[in-house]
Amino acid sequence: MLTRKKIKSTYERIKKRNHHSLRSVLLQGKQMSWQVAALPPNTDFRRVGFGVFSQSDEDGILQYLLAHIPMPNHTFIEFGAEYYEESNTRFLLLNNRWQGMLLDASDEDIRYIKADSIYWQHDLQVHRAWITRENIDALLASSGFAQDMGLLSIDIDGNEYWIWEAIVTLRPRIVIVEFNGLFGLQPLVVPYKEDFQRAAAHHSTLYYGSSLAALHYLAQKKGYILLGTNLFGHNAFFVRSDVAGDFKGLSPAEVYRPSHFRESRDAAGRLTYARGEQRVELIKDLPFFNVQTGVTAALRDFYANT
C-alpha cells in the first residue's frame, strides 16, 4: 500500500530526474492551450480537455474557458490540494502566472508545499485549515482577493455542497466542484457534519459529497450555469451567469458521465474494486438529503419508484 511518505519520496525523485522534462511538458501544455483557445464557446468538453497537473482533463477545460470568459482578476483558491503535485490550479500558477491560495487540513501537506520552490517563486498563499460552513467566509476573506475573483476549486471529499452554499464573501467567475457520480441524477447530498471524514463515514469510502443535480440546484440559486464535467465524471464546471457570454447552461442529464472509479474498501480498509451497481449496493441504506424537497431518506428509497 502506498503511504503518504512513499508518495512524497516518489514525487521528489521524479522532480530531480525530470527537471528538463517538466519544462517540455509545460511547453506542450502552453501549445495545447493555444489550440483549445481557438475553439468556439459551447464546444464539447471532450474536445478541449487535457491534463498537465490536473487529475484528469481539467487543465485543458480551464484554458478553454479562460479564452472566452473575461478575467479582470487572475486569482484562484483551491481546497484540498494535498501536496499540490496534482491539482486543478498548478498549471494556472505556472503557465498563466496567476496568484493563488491553498487551504488544506494536513500539517504535512502544508510543510511539503512550502518546501517546494513553487512556493517562493510564485505568489502563492498556503494555509492549514479544517474547513467548515462557519469559518469558510473568513478564510476566503483572508486571501485579500477581490470579490470578483477568478476561480474557486472545491474538493474536500465530503462537504463540498454545504461549503459552497455558505460562501458569500467572494463571487468567483469559475467554480469547479467535485461531485459523487454514484448518487445518480437526483439532487442528493450526504447530510452535513462538521468533522466529516470520508473513511469514517462508511468503510467503503463511497459515502461522501453530493450529486451533480444537487450542485446544479445550488448553482442556479447562486447565479451560476453548468457548462460540463471532466472526463472522469467527478468534477463539475460552473460559470457565473453574468459573465458567461455566449456559453449556454446545460442540465445535469446533458453532461453527466458515469464514474468508473473502483476505489471501494472493506471494513479492514482493503480495496475491493467493486464496480457498477455493486458500489451503489454498499451505500444504499445510508441517509441522504434531497436539497429540493428537504426530505432525508435512504438512497434506495429515493430511487425505489424510478
C-alpha positions as CSV (number, residue, x, y, z in Angstrom):
1,M,0.0,0.0,0.0
2,L,1.3,3.5,-0.9
3,T,1.8,5.6,2.2
4,R,2.0,9.4,2.1
5,K,5.7,9.1,2.9
6,K,6.3,6.8,-0.1
7,I,4.2,9.1,-2.4
8,K,6.2,12.1,-1.3
9,S,9.6,10.5,-1.9
10,T,8.4,9.4,-5.3
11,Y,7.4,12.9,-6.2
12,E,10.8,14.2,-5.1
13,R,12.7,11.6,-7.2
14,I,10.6,12.5,-10.2
15,K,11.3,16.2,-9.7
16,K,15.1,15.6,-9.6
17,R,15.1,13.3,-12.6
18,N,12.7,15.2,-14.8
19,H,13.5,18.9,-14.3
20,H,14.1,19.4,-18.1
21,S,11.1,17.1,-18.9
22,L,8.9,19.4,-16.8
23,R,9.9,22.3,-19.0
24,S,9.0,20.3,-22.0
25,V,5.6,19.3,-20.6
26,L,4.8,22.9,-19.7
27,L,5.7,24.0,-23.3
28,Q,3.4,21.3,-24.7
29,G,0.7,22.4,-22.3
30,K,1.1,26.0,-23.5
31,Q,0.8,24.9,-27.1
32,M,-2.3,22.9,-26.3
33,S,-3.7,25.9,-24.5
34,W,-3.4,28.0,-27.7
35,Q,-5.2,25.2,-29.7
36,V,-8.2,24.9,-27.4
37,A,-8.5,28.7,-27.0
38,A,-9.3,28.8,-30.8
39,L,-12.4,26.6,-30.3
40,P,-15.8,28.5,-30.1
41,P,-18.0,28.7,-27.0
42,N,-20.1,25.6,-26.3
43,T,-17.6,23.2,-27.7
44,D,-18.0,19.7,-26.1
45,F,-15.6,19.4,-23.2
46,R,-14.3,16.1,-24.6
47,R,-12.6,18.1,-27.4
48,V,-10.9,20.7,-25.2
49,G,-9.6,18.8,-22.2
50,F,-6.1,17.9,-21.4
51,G,-4.0,17.3,-18.3
52,V,-0.7,18.7,-17.2
53,F,-1.0,18.7,-13.4
54,S,-4.8,18.0,-13.1
55,Q,-6.0,14.5,-12.2
56,S,-8.0,14.3,-15.5
57,D,-8.5,16.8,-18.2
58,E,-9.3,19.9,-16.1
59,D,-6.2,21.9,-17.2
60,G,-7.4,22.0,-20.8
61,I,-11.0,22.8,-19.9
62,L,-9.9,25.7,-17.8
63,Q,-7.6,27.1,-20.5
64,Y,-10.5,26.8,-22.9
65,L,-12.8,28.7,-20.6
66,L,-10.3,31.4,-19.9
67,A,-10.1,32.2,-23.6
68,H,-13.8,33.1,-23.6
69,I,-14.6,34.4,-20.1
70,P,-13.2,37.9,-19.2
71,M,-10.9,37.7,-16.2
72,P,-10.1,41.1,-14.6
73,N,-8.6,39.4,-11.6
74,H,-6.2,36.4,-12.1
75,T,-6.7,34.8,-8.7
76,F,-7.6,31.3,-7.5
77,I,-8.4,29.5,-4.3
78,E,-8.2,25.7,-4.1
79,F,-9.3,23.4,-1.2
80,G,-7.8,20.0,-0.5
81,A,-4.8,20.1,-2.9
82,E,-2.7,17.8,-0.6
83,Y,0.9,18.0,-1.9
84,Y,-0.2,20.3,-4.8
85,E,1.5,18.0,-7.3
86,E,-1.8,17.0,-8.8
87,S,-4.3,19.9,-8.8
88,N,-6.7,22.0,-10.8
89,T,-4.7,25.2,-10.4
90,R,-1.0,24.4,-10.5
91,F,-0.9,24.9,-14.3
92,L,-2.7,28.3,-13.9
93,L,0.1,29.2,-11.5
94,L,3.0,28.1,-13.7
95,N,1.6,28.8,-17.2
96,N,-0.7,31.8,-16.6
97,R,1.1,33.3,-13.7
98,W,-2.0,33.7,-11.5
99,Q,-2.0,34.5,-7.8
100,G,-3.4,31.8,-5.6
101,M,-4.3,30.5,-2.1
102,L,-4.3,26.8,-1.0
103,L,-6.2,25.5,2.0
104,D,-5.6,22.1,3.5
105,A,-6.1,20.4,6.8
106,S,-2.8,18.5,6.9
107,D,0.3,19.9,8.5
108,E,2.4,17.5,6.4
109,D,0.9,18.8,3.2
110,I,1.4,22.4,4.2
111,R,5.1,21.8,5.0
112,Y,5.6,19.9,1.8
113,I,4.2,22.7,-0.4
114,K,6.2,25.4,1.5
115,A,9.4,23.4,0.9
116,D,8.7,23.3,-2.8
117,S,10.3,26.0,-4.9
118,I,6.9,26.8,-6.4
119,Y,6.0,28.5,-3.0
120,W,8.7,31.2,-3.2
121,Q,8.8,31.5,-7.0
122,H,5.1,32.5,-7.2
123,D,2.5,34.5,-5.3
124,L,1.1,31.5,-3.5
125,Q,-0.5,31.6,-0.1
126,V,-0.8,28.3,1.8
127,H,-2.8,27.9,5.0
128,R,-3.7,25.0,7.2
129,A,-7.4,24.9,8.0
130,W,-10.2,22.5,8.7
131,I,-12.9,24.0,6.5
132,T,-16.5,24.3,7.9
133,R,-19.6,26.2,7.0
134,E,-18.9,28.5,9.9
135,N,-15.3,29.5,9.0
136,I,-15.2,29.4,5.2
137,D,-16.1,33.0,4.6
138,A,-13.4,34.3,7.0
139,L,-10.8,32.0,5.4
140,L,-11.6,33.3,1.9
141,A,-11.6,36.9,3.0
142,S,-8.1,36.4,4.5
143,S,-6.8,35.9,0.9
144,G,-7.1,39.6,0.3
145,F,-8.5,38.8,-3.2
146,A,-11.3,41.0,-4.8
147,Q,-14.8,39.7,-4.5
148,D,-14.8,39.2,-8.3
149,M,-12.1,36.6,-8.2
150,G,-11.2,34.2,-11.0
151,L,-11.5,30.6,-9.9
152,L,-12.6,28.5,-6.9
153,S,-11.9,24.8,-6.8
154,I,-13.6,22.7,-4.1
155,D,-12.5,19.1,-3.5
156,I,-12.6,18.0,0.2
157,D,-14.2,14.6,-0.1
158,G,-17.4,15.3,1.8
159,N,-18.9,18.7,2.5
160,E,-18.5,20.4,-0.9
161,Y,-22.2,21.3,-1.3
162,W,-22.5,22.7,2.2
163,I,-19.3,24.7,1.9
164,W,-20.2,26.3,-1.4
165,E,-23.6,27.1,-0.1
166,A,-22.1,29.0,2.8
167,I,-19.8,31.2,0.7
168,V,-21.0,34.7,0.3
169,T,-17.8,36.8,0.6
170,L,-16.3,36.0,-2.8
171,R,-18.0,35.5,-6.2
172,P,-15.6,33.6,-8.4
173,R,-16.2,33.7,-12.1
174,I,-15.5,30.0,-12.5
175,V,-16.2,27.3,-9.8
176,I,-15.1,23.7,-10.0
177,V,-16.7,21.3,-7.5
178,E,-16.2,17.6,-7.0
179,F,-19.4,15.5,-7.1
180,N,-20.2,11.9,-6.5
181,G,-21.4,10.2,-9.6
182,L,-22.8,7.2,-7.7
183,F,-25.7,9.3,-6.5
184,G,-27.2,9.5,-10.0
185,L,-29.3,12.4,-11.2
186,Q,-31.4,13.2,-8.2
187,P,-30.5,16.3,-6.1
188,L,-29.0,14.3,-3.2
189,V,-26.3,15.2,-0.7
190,V,-24.8,13.5,2.4
191,P,-26.1,15.4,5.5
192,Y,-23.7,18.0,6.8
193,K,-21.3,17.0,9.6
194,E,-18.6,19.5,10.7
195,D,-16.0,16.8,11.3
196,F,-16.9,14.7,8.3
197,Q,-14.2,12.3,7.2
198,R,-14.8,10.0,4.2
199,A,-13.3,6.9,5.6
200,A,-15.0,7.3,8.9
201,A,-18.5,7.9,7.4
202,H,-18.5,4.5,5.9
203,H,-15.8,1.9,5.4
204,S,-16.4,1.7,1.7
205,T,-15.3,5.4,1.3
206,L,-18.1,5.8,-1.3
207,Y,-20.4,7.7,1.0
208,Y,-19.4,11.4,0.6
209,G,-20.3,14.6,-1.2
210,S,-23.3,15.3,-3.4
211,S,-24.8,14.5,-6.7
212,L,-24.3,16.6,-9.8
213,A,-28.0,17.5,-9.7
214,A,-27.7,18.9,-6.2
215,L,-24.8,21.1,-7.2
216,H,-26.7,22.3,-10.2
217,Y,-29.7,23.2,-8.0
218,L,-27.4,25.2,-5.7
219,A,-25.5,26.8,-8.6
220,Q,-28.8,28.2,-10.1
221,K,-29.6,29.8,-6.7
222,K,-26.2,31.4,-6.6
223,G,-26.3,32.7,-10.1
224,Y,-24.2,30.1,-12.0
225,I,-24.7,27.9,-15.0
226,L,-23.4,24.4,-15.5
227,L,-21.1,24.0,-18.5
228,G,-19.9,20.4,-18.2
229,T,-17.9,17.8,-16.3
230,N,-14.4,16.4,-16.6
231,L,-13.6,13.1,-18.4
232,F,-13.5,11.0,-15.2
233,G,-17.0,12.2,-14.3
234,H,-16.4,13.7,-10.9
235,N,-15.6,17.4,-11.3
236,A,-18.3,19.9,-12.5
237,F,-17.6,23.3,-14.0
238,F,-19.8,26.3,-13.3
239,V,-19.6,29.8,-14.7
240,R,-21.2,32.9,-13.2
241,S,-24.2,33.7,-15.5
242,D,-23.4,37.4,-15.7
243,V,-20.1,36.8,-17.3
244,A,-20.9,33.6,-19.3
245,G,-21.3,35.5,-22.6
246,D,-22.2,33.1,-25.4
247,F,-22.0,30.0,-23.2
248,K,-25.3,28.2,-22.7
249,G,-26.1,26.5,-19.4
250,L,-26.6,22.7,-19.6
251,S,-28.7,20.3,-17.5
252,P,-27.1,17.6,-15.3
253,A,-28.5,15.0,-17.6
254,E,-26.8,16.5,-20.6
255,V,-23.3,16.4,-19.0
256,Y,-23.4,13.5,-16.6
257,R,-20.8,10.8,-17.1
258,P,-20.9,7.7,-15.0
259,S,-17.8,7.3,-12.8
260,H,-15.8,4.1,-13.3
261,F,-13.6,4.6,-10.3
262,R,-13.1,1.3,-8.4
263,E,-12.0,2.6,-5.0
264,S,-14.3,0.8,-2.6
265,R,-12.8,-0.8,0.5
266,D,-13.9,-3.4,3.0
267,A,-14.2,-3.0,6.8
268,A,-10.4,-3.7,7.1
269,G,-9.5,-0.9,4.7
270,R,-8.6,-3.2,1.8
271,L,-9.5,-2.3,-1.8
272,T,-12.4,-4.4,-3.1
273,Y,-12.6,-3.0,-6.6
274,A,-16.4,-3.1,-6.6
275,R,-17.8,-1.9,-10.0
276,G,-21.0,-0.6,-11.5
277,E,-24.1,-1.1,-9.3
278,Q,-22.1,-3.1,-6.8
279,R,-20.8,0.2,-5.5
280,V,-24.3,1.6,-5.0
281,E,-25.3,-1.5,-3.1
282,L,-22.7,-0.7,-0.5
283,I,-24.3,2.6,0.4
284,K,-28.0,2.2,-0.5
285,D,-29.2,2.1,3.1
286,L,-27.3,5.2,4.3
287,P,-29.1,8.6,4.8
288,F,-29.2,11.2,2.1
289,F,-30.8,14.7,2.0
290,N,-32.8,15.9,-1.0
291,V,-31.9,19.6,-1.4
292,Q,-35.1,20.4,-3.3
293,T,-37.7,18.6,-1.2
294,G,-35.9,18.7,2.2
295,V,-36.6,15.0,2.7
296,T,-34.0,12.8,4.3
297,A,-34.1,9.1,3.5
298,A,-32.0,6.1,2.4
299,L,-30.6,6.2,-1.1
300,R,-32.6,3.1,-2.1
301,D,-35.9,5.0,-1.1
302,F,-35.1,7.9,-3.5
303,Y,-34.8,5.5,-6.4
304,A,-37.5,3.0,-5.4
305,N,-40.0,4.3,-7.9
306,T,-37.7,5.5,-10.7
